[in-house]
C-alpha cells in the first residue's frame, strides 16, 4: 500500500503518528508565542477541545520542518519570511514588493509543495526594523535608514542569527543603502538585542517593527525609505490534512482574520516582555476585548 497523500500536486510522505489533538507551534520570541497562543485559544473556543502547544521552536526552519513532518498542525508565519527563507524565492525588485503579490505567491507554493494552506492575514505586518536609541535619533536628527548612513561608520550593529544570513537580511540592506558599520555585526539571541542597545553595547539593532521594547524603552524604528524589506504579513499556515481532520481550525482562522493591528500586537508583546504578564492572560484579555 502506498503511504502518503497528494495535495496540489505535492506528495507528502508518511508522517509520525499524530496526536488526536490539534498542535500549534511558535518560534522562540515573544510575538510568536503571543500569536501561537492566540490561534490556540481561538481553536479551543471553537472546538471545545484542548490544543497542544509546541512553542519556542528555534526559528523558521525548525517550524517548517515540524509542520511538514506533522509534529505540528500549524503556526503563524510572516509572508516575506515564507517567500525568501522557506520557499527560496527571489525578492522582487526594490520598490516593487507588493503585499498582495507576495501573498499569492506564498499561498500557491505552500499548497503545491507541502499541502499547506496559507490563511488570510491576521491584520498586521511585522517587518524588520532598524532600531536606535531615542536620544541618538533626536540628537543626530536620524529618522530614516538613509539618515543613518553617515553615522553608521561610528556605530556597532546587533543582529539575530537569521538576519545575518537571510536573503532579505543584512547583506542586501547594506548594499541597498550603502551602509558600513564600525565592526562586524554582533550576533546574538533576539531576546538580548534590546538589552544590548539599552546598555550601549551596540548602537543599532535589527529588530521587528512590533517589538514591545521599542515603545517601552523609547527607542526609534527608522523608516525604510528605500522600501528594501518585502511585506511581512502575519499569516497562519496549517496542514491541509489537519483542516480535514479538524475543521474547527478553519473557523478559528476566519474569526481571527484581519482582527489584530500592529499597535495591538505591540501592546501584547510589551505586556508579556515589559510587564511580565502571563501570555495566556494577555491573549484572553485581548480576545475578550474583540468579542471573541
SVG drawing of the C-alpha trace seen along z (x, -y; Angstrom):
<svg xmlns="http://www.w3.org/2000/svg" viewBox="-18 -67 53 69">
<polyline fill="none" stroke="black" stroke-width="0.4" points="0.0,0.0 1.4,-3.4 1.6,-5.7 1.1,-9.4 -1.4,-12.0 -1.3,-14.3 -2.2,-17.9 -2.0,-20.4 0.5,-18.2 2.7,-17.7 3.4,-14.3 3.6,-14.1 5.3,-11.1 4.4,-9.2 4.4,-11.3 4.9,-10.0 1.8,-9.1 -0.3,-12.2 -1.9,-13.3 -5.7,-13.4 -5.4,-16.9 -4.5,-19.9 -0.9,-21.0 0.1,-24.6 3.7,-25.7 5.6,-29.0 9.1,-30.3 11.3,-31.4 10.4,-35.0 7.6,-36.8 5.4,-37.8 5.4,-34.3 4.3,-32.9 1.6,-35.5 0.3,-34.6 0.6,-30.9 -1.4,-31.3 -4.0,-33.5 -4.5,-30.8 -4.6,-28.0 -7.1,-29.8 -9.4,-30.5 -9.3,-26.9 -10.1,-25.8 -13.1,-28.3 -14.4,-26.9 -13.9,-23.2 -14.1,-22.9 -11.0,-20.7 -7.7,-21.3 -4.9,-22.4 -1.3,-21.3 1.3,-24.0 4.8,-23.5 6.2,-26.9 9.8,-28.2 10.8,-26.2 14.2,-27.7 13.1,-29.6 11.5,-29.5 13.4,-26.4 12.5,-24.3 8.9,-25.4 8.8,-24.4 10.3,-21.0 7.8,-20.4 4.9,-21.5 5.9,-19.3 6.6,-16.3 3.3,-16.6 4.8,-17.3 2.6,-20.5 -0.6,-21.2 0.1,-24.9 1.8,-28.1 1.9,-31.8 4.5,-32.9 5.3,-36.2 4.8,-36.4 8.2,-37.8 10.0,-35.2 8.0,-32.5 8.9,-33.8 12.6,-34.1 13.7,-31.9 11.4,-28.9 10.3,-29.0 13.7,-30.3 12.1,-32.7 14.0,-35.7 13.0,-39.1 11.0,-41.3 12.9,-44.5 13.2,-47.1 10.1,-49.3 8.0,-46.6 7.4,-44.4 3.6,-44.3 1.9,-42.7 -0.9,-41.0 1.6,-39.6 3.8,-38.2 0.8,-36.6 -0.5,-35.0 2.9,-33.5 3.4,-32.2 -0.1,-30.7 0.3,-28.9 3.7,-27.5 2.9,-26.2 -0.1,-24.4 1.8,-22.9 4.9,-21.9 3.7,-21.0 0.0,-20.6 -0.2,-23.6 -2.9,-26.2 -1.9,-29.8 -4.8,-31.5 -5.9,-35.2 -3.7,-37.6 -4.3,-38.5 -4.4,-42.2 -0.8,-43.4 2.7,-43.3 5.8,-42.7 8.6,-43.9 12.2,-44.1 13.1,-47.4 16.5,-49.1 16.2,-50.4 18.3,-53.0 18.1,-54.8 15.7,-57.6 18.3,-60.0 20.6,-59.3 17.7,-59.8 16.9,-63.2 20.4,-64.4 21.6,-63.4 18.3,-64.1 18.1,-60.5 14.6,-59.4 15.2,-57.1 17.8,-54.4 19.2,-56.8 19.8,-59.3 21.8,-56.7 24.3,-56.1 26.5,-59.0 26.7,-57.8 27.0,-54.1 30.8,-54.0 30.9,-55.0 28.1,-52.6 28.1,-49.0 25.3,-46.8 23.5,-44.0 21.5,-41.3 19.8,-38.0 21.3,-34.8 18.8,-34.5 19.0,-38.2 22.7,-37.9 22.2,-35.0 18.8,-35.6 18.5,-36.8 16.2,-39.6 18.6,-40.4 21.8,-42.2 23.8,-41.9 21.0,-43.2 20.3,-46.0 23.9,-47.1 24.1,-47.0 20.8,-48.9 21.6,-51.7 25.4,-51.7 25.6,-51.0 29.0,-50.4 29.4,-49.8 32.3,-50.2 32.8,-46.5 31.4,-43.2 27.9,-42.8 27.4,-41.3 25.2,-38.3 23.0,-37.3 19.7,-35.8 16.7,-38.0 15.8,-38.5 19.2,-40.1 19.2,-42.7 17.3,-45.5 19.2,-44.9 22.4,-45.4 21.1,-48.6 19.9,-50.0 23.3,-49.2 25.1,-50.9 26.9,-47.7 25.6,-48.3 24.2,-51.4 21.6,-49.9 19.8,-46.6 17.8,-44.7 14.6,-44.1 10.9,-43.8 8.5,-46.7 6.0,-45.4 8.6,-44.6 7.3,-45.8 10.6,-47.3 10.7,-49.8 7.8,-51.7 8.5,-50.7 12.2,-51.9 11.7,-54.9 13.7,-53.5 13.1,-54.7 12.5,-52.3 13.9,-54.0 11.8,-54.4 12.8,-52.0 12.7,-54.9 14.0,-52.9 11.5,-50.1 14.1,-47.4 12.2,-45.0 9.4,-42.9 5.9,-42.6 5.8,-40.6 2.1,-40.0 1.3,-37.7 -0.5,-34.6 -1.4,-31.2 0.0,-28.1 -2.0,-24.9 -1.6,-21.4 -4.4,-20.5 -4.9,-17.1 -5.2,-18.8 -8.0,-21.0 -9.8,-17.9 -9.5,-16.2 -10.2,-19.4 -12.5,-21.7 -12.7,-24.0 -9.2,-25.3 -10.6,-27.0 -13.4,-28.6 -10.9,-29.9 -8.7,-31.3 -11.6,-33.0 -12.6,-34.6 -9.1,-36.0 -8.6,-37.2 -8.0,-41.0 -8.7,-41.4 -5.2,-42.2 -3.5,-45.6 0.3,-46.3 -0.4,-48.5 -2.4,-45.8 0.2,-43.1 2.9,-45.5 0.9,-46.2 0.6,-42.4 4.3,-42.0 5.0,-44.7 2.6,-43.2 4.5,-39.9 8.0,-41.3 7.9,-44.6 5.2,-43.9 6.0,-40.2 2.4,-39.2 1.3,-35.6 0.9,-35.2 -2.4,-33.3 -3.9,-36.0 -2.8,-38.7 -4.3,-36.9 -7.6,-36.1 -7.9,-39.8 -7.3,-40.7 -9.8,-38.2 -12.4,-39.4 -11.9,-42.9 -12.6,-41.8 -15.8,-39.9 -14.2,-36.5"/>
</svg>
